[in-house]
Amino acid sequence: MSDEFNKKKHTFFMANRETAEISGVTDVDSFNEEEITAVTDYGEMMIKGSGLQVEALDLETGVLKIGGNVAAVVYTERKVSKSKFGRLFS
C-alpha cells in the first residue's frame, strides 16, 4: 500500500489571523511566542507571528488549536533520518 493512502487528512482553518485550527497534526516539535512547528504527514508546518500560544493539542485526533497574531505559515518537507544501516549503503 502506498504511503499516500496512510496519510492523515490535513486541514488548516484560520480566523482573522488570530486563531487557527489544524488537523492531521502528528507532533509539535517546538513552540514559543514567535513560532510553532507542527508535524503533519505532509511535512513540517511553521507558523510564525507574535504572542502565539498552543491553546489545545490532541494527538489522538490530530487537532492543534492556536491563538495569537499569525504573520506567516510555511510548509517544509520533513527530513527523515536514515538508520545506521541505511547510511552504510548510501
N, C-alpha and C positions, 0 to 999 in steps of 0.2 A: 504494500500500500504506500502511496506517495506521501511525503511529508505535508503536502498541500491539504490532504484530507484530514490530517491530525491537528491542524491549526485551530486555535480557539477564535471565535468571531471577535473582531476588534472594532469598537466604535469610539468616537470622541465627540462629545457634545459640550459646547461652551456657551455661557450666557453672559453678555455684557463684558466680556474679558475679565470677569471677576470670579466665576465659579465654573468648574468643569467636572464632568463625569466620564470616566474612561472605562471601557470594558475590555476584556481579553488580557488583563494585566496578570503576568505570572510572578512578578517580583518587583520590588523597588530597590534599586541599587544604592541610591543616596538621595538625600533631600536636605535643603536648608531654605532660608527665606528668599534666595535668589534663583535656585534651580532644583528641580525634581527630576530624577532619572528613573523612569519606569521601564520594565522589560516586558515586551509582548512577543508573541510568536512571529511577528512581522518586523522585529528589530527593536532597538532601544529608542525610547521616546524621551527627549529632553524638553522640559517645559521651563522656560526662563521668564523671570519677571521680578517683582518686588513684593514683600510681605506674603510669600507663598506659604501655604500650610497644607499638610495632609489632614483632611477632615475625617476621612474614613478609608480603610483598606480592608477588603475581604478577599483573601486569596482563594477561598473555596469557590466563590462565584466569579472571581477575577475583576471585581469592581473597585476602582480607585476614585475617590472624590476629593477635589482640591479647592482651595479658596485663595484669594489674593489678586494682585494685578498681573495678568498674563501679558507678556510682551512678545513672546515667540514660542513656537512649537517646532521642534526639529526631530526628524527620524534619521537614525543611522543603522547600518547593518550591525548586528551583534556578532562579534568575533568569537567563534568557538575555539577554545584552545585544544590543540591536538594532544592526545595521550603521549606518554613517553615512547610507547611502541610505534605510534604513528609518526613521531618526529624522526625515528631511526630510518624510516624508509622514504622520507620526503626530501 
